[in-house]
Amino acid sequence: MDLKKRIEKFKELVFETNREFYLGLEKGQSPHTLFIGCCDSRVNAEVLFQAEAGELFQIRNVANIVPREEDPDDNLSVVSALEYAVKVLKVKNIIVCGHSNCGGCAAIRKLNDYKDNLPDTVKWISHSSRISEYIDNKYPDMEEEEKLVLLEKLNAIQQLHNLMTYDFIRHSYESGELAIQAYYYDIGTGSISVYDYENEFSDILKEIALN
């Protein structure tokens, strides 16, 4: 794959035919939404939202995780982006997008298998390990494939609760200035499920928090 040729085609076929649009972007950005998604290359935020450049501010990491405010101060990349998006850019929406066939969530199900080869990854995704443990305890007879799908969904929704541990996000949400939702994107069907902060899984997440 010749990436250099792709860049040249962008300049010739996209930039030059939309020069005024890109010159406008040069003056600054005013995205309406912060998209928090998995690093998975199959999750294309601009395509999902049919968005143009400048509309989406993005945080991408393994398993679309947002550390809680009280977690150790080694997650500054995520937190600094949250601060900038909400405090400076004044985004109107935060979307956390989980997806089917998530390798990060699958790894949460088998942390011990990866701790030697991927120690930093295991440390990162362990933020959501309690969800996986809860599913095993609550639904011992559930098929593994169904457990993984439930984990993928609960993990996305859990991040809404994690977001609310930050005062500046909670205040913006409670004042009506900010909307937060979780999406679950099924790659194989193209369907997207939408979950609000309070949803059918809220009682499960509250139960997890108490354990």
C-alpha positions in Angstrom: 0.0 0.0 0.0 1.5 3.3 -1.1 0.4 5.8 1.6 2.3 8.6 -0.1 0.1 8.3 -3.2 -3.0 8.4 -1.1 -1.8 11.7 0.4 -1.1 13.1 -3.0 -4.6 12.1 -4.2 -6.2 13.8 -1.2 -4.4 17.0 -2.1 -5.4 16.8 -5.7 -8.9 15.3 -5.5 -10.2 16.4 -2.2 -8.4 19.5 -1.0 -8.2 21.3 -4.3 -11.9 20.8 -5.1 -12.9 22.0 -1.6 -10.3 24.7 -1.0 -12.7 27.2 0.5 -13.9 24.7 3.0 -10.4 23.8 4.2 -9.4 27.4 4.3 -12.3 27.9 6.7 -11.0 25.1 8.9 -7.7 26.8 9.1 -9.2 29.6 11.1 -10.3 27.2 14.0 -12.5 24.4 15.0 -15.9 24.3 16.6 -17.0 20.6 16.8 -20.4 19.9 18.1 -19.6 16.4 19.5 -16.8 14.6 21.4 -16.6 11.1 20.1 -15.0 8.6 22.4 -14.4 5.4 20.5 -12.3 2.3 20.4 -9.0 2.3 18.4 -10.5 -0.4 16.2 -10.0 0.5 12.5 -13.5 -0.6 11.6 -15.1 2.1 13.7 -15.1 5.2 11.4 -16.8 8.0 13.3 -17.1 10.4 10.3 -18.8 7.7 8.3 -21.2 6.7 11.1 -22.3 10.3 11.6 -21.9 11.3 8.0 -19.7 14.1 9.3 -17.3 16.4 7.7 -13.9 17.5 9.0 -14.3 19.9 12.0 -17.5 18.3 13.4 -16.1 15.7 15.7 -13.5 16.0 18.4 -12.2 12.5 19.1 -10.6 10.3 21.8 -9.7 6.8 20.6 -8.3 4.1 22.9 -8.5 0.4 23.4 -12.1 -0.5 24.4 -13.3 3.1 24.5 -12.6 3.6 28.2 -12.8 6.7 30.3 -11.0 6.4 33.6 -12.9 7.7 36.6 -11.8 11.0 38.2 -10.5 9.2 41.3 -8.2 6.8 39.3 -4.4 7.4 39.4 -3.1 10.4 37.5 -1.6 8.3 34.7 -4.5 8.8 32.2 -3.8 12.5 31.4 -4.2 11.9 27.6 -7.9 11.1 28.0 -8.6 13.7 30.8 -6.8 16.5 29.0 -8.9 15.9 25.9 -12.1 15.8 28.0 -11.2 19.1 29.6 -10.4 20.8 26.2 -13.6 19.5 24.6 -15.9 20.6 27.3 -14.2 23.6 28.8 -12.7 25.2 25.7 -14.5 23.9 22.6 -17.9 23.8 24.5 -19.1 20.6 22.7 -22.8 20.0 23.0 -22.6 16.2 23.0 -20.4 13.4 24.3 -20.8 10.0 22.6 -19.1 6.9 23.8 -19.2 4.3 21.1 -18.7 0.6 21.8 -18.9 -2.0 19.0 -19.3 -5.7 18.2 -16.3 -8.0 18.0 -14.3 -5.7 20.2 -10.8 -7.2 20.8 -10.3 -5.0 23.9 -13.5 -6.4 25.5 -12.6 -9.9 24.4 -9.2 -9.4 26.2 -11.0 -8.3 29.3 -12.5 -11.7 29.4 -9.1 -13.3 29.4 -6.8 -10.9 31.2 -4.4 -13.6 32.5 -3.7 -14.7 28.9 -2.3 -11.3 28.0 -0.6 -10.0 31.2 2.9 -11.2 30.2 2.9 -10.1 26.5 0.7 -7.0 26.8 1.1 -5.7 30.3 0.2 -2.1 29.6 -2.9 -3.1 27.7 -4.0 -5.4 30.5 -3.5 -2.5 33.0 -5.6 -0.2 30.8 -8.5 -2.5 30.1 -8.6 -3.6 33.8 -10.5 -0.4 34.3 -13.5 -2.5 33.1 -12.7 -5.9 34.6 -15.4 -5.6 37.3 -18.1 -5.6 34.6 -16.8 -8.9 33.2 -16.6 -10.4 36.7 -20.2 -9.3 37.4 -21.4 -10.9 34.2 -19.8 -14.2 35.2 -21.3 -14.1 38.7 -24.8 -13.0 37.6 -25.2 -15.1 34.5 -23.0 -18.2 35.0 -25.0 -20.2 32.4 -24.9 -17.6 29.6 -23.1 -18.5 26.5 -19.6 -16.9 26.1 -20.6 -15.1 22.9 -23.6 -13.5 24.7 -21.4 -12.6 27.7 -19.1 -10.7 25.3 -21.9 -8.8 23.7 -23.3 -7.8 27.1 -19.8 -6.7 28.2 -19.4 -4.6 25.0 -22.6 -2.8 25.7 -22.2 -2.4 29.5 -18.6 -1.2 29.0 -19.8 1.6 26.7 -22.6 2.6 29.1 -20.3 2.4 32.1 -18.1 5.2 30.6 -21.1 7.6 30.9 -21.0 7.0 34.6 -17.3 7.4 34.6 -17.6 10.7 32.8 -20.0 12.0 35.5 -17.3 11.6 38.1 -15.7 14.8 36.7 -17.3 17.9 38.1 -17.0 20.0 35.0 -18.8 17.3 32.9 -21.5 16.7 35.5 -22.2 20.4 35.9 -22.5 20.9 32.2 -24.8 17.8 31.9 -27.1 18.9 34.8 -27.4 22.4 33.5 -28.6 21.1 30.1 -25.5 22.4 28.2 -24.2 18.9 27.5 -25.8 15.6 26.4 -24.1 12.3 26.9 -25.0 9.0 25.3 -23.5 5.6 24.6 -23.8 3.9 21.2 -23.3 0.3 20.4 -22.3 -0.3 16.8 -22.9 -3.7 15.3 -20.3 -4.0 12.6 -21.9 -7.0 10.9 -25.4 -5.4 10.5 -24.7 -1.7 10.5 -27.3 -1.2 13.4 -26.6 1.3 16.2 -28.2 1.1 19.6 -28.4 4.3 21.6 -28.4 4.4 25.4 -28.9 7.5 27.6 -27.2 8.0 30.9 -30.3 6.5 32.6 -31.3 3.4 30.7 -32.3 -0.2 31.1 -28.8 -1.2 32.2 -28.5 1.5 34.9 -29.6 -0.9 37.8 -27.0 -3.4 36.7 -24.2 -0.8 36.7 -25.3 0.4 40.1 -25.1 -3.2 41.3 -21.6 -3.5 39.9 -20.5 -0.4 41.6 -21.6 -1.7 45.0 -19.7 -5.0 44.6 
